[in-house]
Amino acid sequence: MSDAADVSPSSGATPQATAAQERIFLCVVDSTAELRCALRFACRRAQKTGGRVALLYVMEPADFQHWIAVEEKWRAERREEAEQTLNRLAAEVNELTGTTPVLYLREGKPGDAILKLIEEEPTISILVLGAGTGKKGPGPLVSSLAGKMSGKFPIPITVVPGNLTLEQIDALT
């Protein structure tokens, strides 16, 4: 399996020309409640600024060294789940923005996959993350990317509080 499955815009333009024309708001897809806030924020900002939303689903690898068949079955099931999730969220993005999002499916550690994707795709201009509201803090991705790595991160990171209502997000954007 390759490490990427991308559905990217193919307009024939050079990456530099596309980057100058299009602003991409990247949302990392996961199963947290705060994804809703991040996705809504990204959709509204993209809609208001003439940008576009991209969705990244990162499948974390499992360690089934002794059971290759089990690993292959697990990977196929995870990929099917990821594709279904991306398609469902893509329909929501399309409904909110009127545009089809760019979809990315990667395997690896989330932080590494995000950095690699941003390096590969010059049109990605803003990372939008939702912050958890529980006792465990904002979440490991927000803590890592917006905390420890923020000074070295190649693009701006917008952290959307996970306790905002849809109306509050609409008012902010």
N, C-alpha and C positions, 0 to 999 in steps of 0.2 A: 504494500500500500504506500502510495506517495504521502508526503507529509502535508499536502495541500490539495484542496478541491475548491477551486475558485470559479465563481461566475462573475466575471468582471466586465465593465463596459468595453466595447470594442468599436470605437468610432473611427479608428485609423489614425487618430491624432497622435502626435508624439507625447510621451509621458510628461514632458515639461509644459507643452501647450495645454494638455488636459489639466495638469495641476494648477495652472494659472486660471483656468476657467471654472473648475468645479471644486467646491468645498465639500469634503466628505466627513460626516460625523460618525465615528466608529463606536458601536455599542457591543460589549462583550455579553454574549448570551449565557445565562446560567439559570438555575432553578430558584433564585432568591426573589423575594417580594420586591426588593428595591430595583430590580430590572425594569419593572413597569414605569417607575419614575424616570429612570435614565432614558428609556426608550421614548417616552412621551416628550421629554425635554429635547432629545436629539431630533425627533420628528418635527416638532414645532420650530426649532431653530433652523433646520434645513428648509422647511417650508417658507419661513420668513426671509431667509438669506439667499434663496435660490440654490441651496445645496442639496445634498443627497445623504441618505443614511446607509451605512454598511453594518452588517451583522456578522460577528465572529463567534463561532462555536468552537471551543477547544475541548477535544477529547483527551483526557489524561490517560497516559498509557498504564496498562496493568502489567504485573510481573507474573506471567505463567510460564516460566522457563521450562518446566518439566512436562507441561501439557500443551503442546503446540495446537492441537485440535480445539482445546477449550479456549485458548487465546483467540484463535481465528473466529470461532463462533461468537465469543464475547465482543470482539471488534466489529463484526458484522451487525450484531444487535445494537451496539452503541451508535454505529454510523447511521443505521436506519432511524433510531430515536433522534439523533442530531438533525438529520434531514427533515424529519417530520416537524420538529420544533422550529427549525429555520423557516420552513414553508409556512407554518402557522403565523409566525411573527412577521414574515414578509408580507403576508396578506394584511395584517394590522398596519404595518408601515405604509403600504400602498393606500389603504383606506384613509389614513391620517394625512399623508403628504401628496397623494396623487401620482407618486413615482414608485417604481420598483427598486428595492434596495439592492445593494451589492452584497452577495453572500459569500462568506468564507468559512471553510471547515478545515480545521488544523488538528494535528495530534501533537501533544507535548505538554509541557508545563505552561499554564496560562500566561505568566509574565514573559517568558521567553517567546512564546508564540505571538504575543502582541507586539513586542519589539521587532521581531523578524518581519512581521507583516507590514509594520510602519516603515521599515527600511526598504521593503520591496515595492510599496505602493505610495508614490509621492503625492497622490491626490488625497490621502487621508490627512486631514489637517487638525482634527480635534478628537480626543478620546473622551467619551462620556461614560462615567461610572456612577452607579447608584450606591449610596452609603447606607449600610445597615444601621438599624436603630436599636438593636438588642444590646444586652449586657456585654457581649463579646467585642463590641466596638464596630467600626465601619465595615469590617470584612478584610480578609487577607489581601485581596487585590488592591483595594483602596489604600490600605496601610502600606503596602509595598510600593506601589507606583506613585501615589500622591504623597507619600511620606518619604521613605528612604531614597527613592530614585528620582524624585521630582526635579531636583536641580540638574539632572543629567538627561532627563527625558526629552526626546527630540521634537515633541509637539505639545501644545497646551492640553491640560487635563481638566475637564469640568466634572466636579463631584456634586451630584444632585442628592440632597437629603432624602432618605427613603420614607420620611414621614409627611412629605408634601402631598396635598390633594391634587387631583388633575386640574382643578380650577386655579390653584396657586401656581402650578407649573405653567399653565396657559398665560396667566397674568405676568409671570416673570419673562416669558419668551416673547 
